[in-house]
Amino acid sequence: MKYVQSFESFLNEAANPTTEITVSGDASQPENWSKVAKWVWAASKSVQHWKISFVLPKVAEFEMENDQKIKINPLADLKEELFEKGKGTNFDSSVMYNWYKKREDIPYVFSILVRNCSRAAFADKVKTDLKVDYNLNLQKFGFIPGEHVFDPENRADDLRVWVENAPRVITAQGSFSAFKPELEKALAELKKFLPNKLTVKAEIL
């Protein structure tokens, strides 16, 4: 098969079959997962069973195996019940199954897990004076019509916008504006609650 390597080839590319990999910087950015992505890609081309696991403090524990659903053990309220399947923090096999089969998808999957789960876990830390106005046309999508101060801690519609789209917000036409400096500032504040380094355990089982 085109993408199958011997275990020896895997060792040459990934360096170690069981190791710890440090992710430095903002873990919600795909480019910071390049070392982990390289290991996962090499492992996925081998004939071995493998697992990746890491802990995002005060947010969740993550386990990711080949041909297995991604397992998330929440350490905070991730509010997954407020999202449709495959949205926000309601990750399911329809979205995440075979997540490692495309090389370019691997860092994105890690970053979106960290981004969405941390935004939900720390939604109570988002304090802005940003006013948003949801049009009546958005009511069928779960948005409460009318102007209000953006409040993802207490409003499910604002939470969904915060988790999946900040610093953009939805407009009356159902599209997203390019930029809201109030949410950009809130995202910068969020970084204070996240570690600057993560330790990822990569294992051949």
C-alpha positions as CSV (number, residue, x, y, z in Angstrom):
1,M,0.0,0.0,0.0
2,K,1.1,3.5,-0.8
3,Y,1.1,4.9,2.7
4,V,2.2,1.9,4.7
5,Q,5.7,1.9,6.2
6,S,7.7,-0.6,8.1
7,F,8.1,-0.1,11.8
8,E,11.8,0.6,11.2
9,S,10.9,3.4,8.7
10,F,8.6,4.9,11.3
11,L,11.4,4.9,13.9
12,N,13.7,6.7,11.4
13,E,11.1,9.4,10.7
14,A,9.6,9.9,14.2
15,A,12.9,9.3,16.1
16,N,11.2,7.5,19.1
17,P,8.3,5.1,19.3
18,T,7.3,6.4,22.8
19,T,8.2,9.9,23.7
20,E,7.1,13.2,25.2
21,I,6.8,16.2,22.8
22,T,6.7,19.8,24.0
23,V,4.2,22.2,22.4
24,S,5.3,25.7,23.0
25,G,3.4,28.9,22.7
26,D,-0.3,29.3,21.9
27,A,-1.7,25.8,21.6
28,S,-4.8,27.1,19.8
29,Q,-2.6,27.9,16.8
30,P,-2.0,25.0,14.3
31,E,1.6,25.9,13.6
32,N,2.6,25.2,17.2
33,W,1.6,21.5,16.7
34,S,4.1,20.8,13.9
35,K,6.3,18.4,16.0
36,V,3.3,16.4,17.2
37,A,1.8,16.4,13.7
38,K,5.1,14.9,12.3
39,W,5.0,12.1,14.9
40,V,1.3,11.4,14.2
41,W,1.8,11.3,10.5
42,A,4.7,8.9,10.7
43,A,2.8,6.7,13.2
44,S,-0.3,6.7,10.9
45,K,1.8,5.3,8.0
46,S,3.2,2.5,10.2
47,V,1.4,-0.7,11.0
48,Q,1.4,0.0,14.7
49,H,-1.3,1.0,17.1
50,W,-0.5,4.4,18.6
51,K,-1.9,6.9,21.0
52,I,-1.5,10.6,21.7
53,S,-2.5,12.1,25.1
54,F,-2.2,15.4,26.8
55,V,-3.8,17.5,29.6
56,L,-4.9,21.1,29.2
57,P,-5.0,22.2,32.9
58,K,-8.4,23.3,34.2
59,V,-9.9,22.4,30.8
60,A,-9.8,18.7,29.8
61,E,-7.7,15.6,29.3
62,F,-7.4,14.3,25.7
63,E,-6.7,10.9,24.3
64,M,-6.4,10.3,20.5
65,E,-5.8,6.9,19.0
66,N,-5.8,5.6,15.4
67,D,-9.2,4.4,14.4
68,Q,-10.7,5.5,17.7
69,K,-13.0,8.4,18.6
70,I,-11.2,11.2,20.3
71,K,-11.8,10.9,24.1
72,I,-12.3,14.1,26.1
73,N,-12.4,14.0,29.9
74,P,-13.6,17.4,31.0
75,L,-11.9,19.1,33.9
76,A,-14.3,22.0,33.6
77,D,-17.8,22.5,32.2
78,L,-17.3,22.5,28.4
79,K,-21.0,23.0,27.8
80,E,-21.1,20.5,25.0
81,E,-24.8,20.0,25.4
82,L,-25.3,23.6,24.1
83,F,-23.8,22.7,20.7
84,E,-25.1,20.6,17.8
85,K,-23.2,17.4,17.1
86,G,-19.9,18.2,15.6
87,K,-20.0,21.9,16.7
88,G,-18.3,23.8,19.4
89,T,-17.2,21.3,22.1
90,N,-19.6,18.6,21.0
91,F,-17.0,16.6,19.1
92,D,-18.2,13.3,17.7
93,S,-17.0,10.6,15.4
94,S,-18.7,12.2,12.4
95,V,-16.2,15.1,12.7
96,M,-13.2,13.5,14.2
97,Y,-13.1,10.0,12.8
98,N,-9.9,9.4,10.8
99,W,-8.7,12.9,11.7
100,Y,-5.1,11.9,11.1
101,K,-5.6,10.6,7.5
102,K,-4.8,14.0,5.9
103,R,-1.4,15.4,6.9
104,E,-2.6,19.0,6.7
105,D,-5.6,18.3,9.0
106,I,-3.5,17.0,11.9
107,P,-2.3,20.3,13.5
108,Y,-5.7,21.9,12.8
109,V,-7.5,19.2,14.8
110,F,-5.2,19.6,17.8
111,S,-5.6,23.4,17.7
112,I,-9.4,23.4,17.4
113,L,-9.7,21.0,20.4
114,V,-7.6,23.4,22.5
115,R,-9.2,26.5,21.2
116,N,-12.9,25.5,21.5
117,C,-12.6,23.6,24.8
118,S,-10.6,26.4,26.5
119,R,-13.0,29.1,25.2
120,A,-15.9,27.2,26.7
121,A,-14.2,26.4,30.0
122,F,-13.3,30.0,30.6
123,A,-16.4,31.7,29.1
124,D,-17.1,33.2,32.5
125,K,-13.9,35.2,32.2
126,V,-15.2,37.1,29.1
127,K,-16.1,40.6,30.3
128,T,-16.7,43.2,27.6
129,D,-19.1,46.1,26.9
130,L,-19.6,44.9,23.4
131,K,-23.2,45.3,22.3
132,V,-24.6,42.9,19.7
133,D,-28.0,42.8,18.0
134,Y,-29.4,39.5,16.8
135,N,-32.0,39.9,14.1
136,L,-35.4,38.0,14.1
137,N,-34.2,36.0,11.1
138,L,-31.6,34.3,13.4
139,Q,-34.2,33.1,15.9
140,K,-34.6,29.8,14.1
141,F,-30.9,29.2,14.7
142,G,-31.2,29.6,18.4
143,F,-30.4,33.3,18.7
144,I,-32.4,35.5,21.0
145,P,-33.5,38.6,19.0
146,G,-32.6,42.0,20.2
147,E,-29.6,44.1,21.4
148,H,-27.7,43.1,24.5
149,V,-24.2,43.1,26.0
150,F,-22.2,40.1,24.7
151,D,-22.4,37.5,27.5
152,P,-21.1,34.0,26.7
153,E,-21.3,32.9,30.3
154,N,-25.0,33.2,30.5
155,R,-26.3,33.1,26.9
156,A,-26.0,30.0,24.8
157,D,-26.1,32.0,21.5
158,D,-23.2,34.2,22.6
159,L,-21.3,31.2,23.8
160,R,-21.6,29.6,20.4
161,V,-20.3,32.7,18.7
162,W,-17.5,33.0,21.3
163,V,-16.3,29.4,21.0
164,E,-16.4,29.0,17.2
165,N,-16.0,32.5,15.7
166,A,-14.5,35.1,18.0
167,P,-13.2,37.7,17.4
168,R,-16.0,37.9,14.8
169,V,-19.6,38.2,15.7
170,I,-22.7,37.3,13.7
171,T,-24.7,40.0,12.1
172,A,-28.4,40.5,11.1
173,Q,-27.7,39.0,7.7
174,G,-26.4,35.8,9.1
175,S,-22.8,36.5,8.2
176,F,-19.8,37.3,10.4
177,S,-18.2,40.7,10.7
178,A,-14.4,40.7,10.2
179,F,-13.2,41.9,13.5
180,K,-14.4,43.1,17.0
181,P,-11.6,44.6,19.0
182,E,-13.5,43.9,22.3
183,L,-13.4,40.2,21.5
184,E,-9.8,40.4,20.4
185,K,-8.9,41.8,23.8
186,A,-10.9,39.1,25.5
187,L,-9.0,36.4,23.6
188,A,-5.7,38.0,24.7
189,E,-7.0,37.9,28.3
190,L,-7.9,34.2,27.9
191,K,-4.2,33.3,27.3
192,K,-3.5,34.2,30.9
193,F,-5.4,31.1,31.9
194,L,-3.6,28.7,29.6
195,P,-0.1,27.2,29.9
196,N,2.6,28.4,27.6
197,K,3.8,24.8,27.2
198,L,2.0,21.5,26.9
199,T,3.6,18.1,27.3
200,V,2.2,15.6,24.8
201,K,2.7,11.8,25.4
202,A,3.1,9.9,22.1
203,E,3.0,6.1,22.4
204,I,3.3,3.0,20.3
205,L,1.0,0.5,22.1
